[in-house]
């Protein structure tokens, strides 16, 4: 069975997060013999092939060549993508354009208002991409998130000040940390792996990071089951549904680099609309694991 250009484009999209994680893991264990920019190269080359494949007039040799290059770039991560997609062996055969099941990338310049084509507006730090309020439904997908053309990470950099974000593929909640969206800023959301919606369970926490007091959006239809906090400072912290409140968790003196909690109020849930949750008392970076249950 032959590979088509559409197959290779799809596998390139699926392989991006595998490349990012795989190369980072190799760097940690093997030193410098890795390509930590491979996921970015895959994105650029995939978009090139995708653009040419969608042209009304094509040169079959050019499409064959650039598709083959993308396929070679995918490497072992392309094989992982084929396993997910159910692909099999063959060669590149240029075909006419067709669509795939993966949602399109969302590219936008931050402005005054948010909509389905511009999910974050000036001054916002979160958005729920669950198909409501005019937003696309990206639940069940992984995403790559870009700010100013730079791939963002879901964990904080060692300097403690780099921009990062969290993504909950179950609820569709995207949250920014260390920087609100600002007018004129260029952003991109690139869905990676398609699949059915996965219901959040108590064994699948959403992890966020704070470098000071902050907020979290509890998505409609969910409640807290447990919140576990690992701080880098011996802070006394609380969590509430109001600024400086303790409706979710009362004051707790934390131990540095040790997970802790003071229990959470299980009656706090988002029914009818999302609920802003306030984290107070944080003076340094803290990792927070949030366990949710559907109501």
Secondary structure by P-SEA (a helix, b strand, c coil): ccccaaaaaaaaaaaaaaaaaaaaaaaaccccccccaaaaaaaaaaaaaaaaaacccccaaaaaaaaaaaaaaaaaaaaaaaaaabbbbbbbbbbcccccccccbbbbccccccccccccccccccccccccccccccccbbbbbbcccbbbbccccccccccccccccccbbbbbccccccccbbbbbbbccccccccccccbbbbbbbcccccccccccccccccccccccccccccccccccccccccccccccbbbbcccccccccccbbbbbbbcccccbbbbbbbbbcc
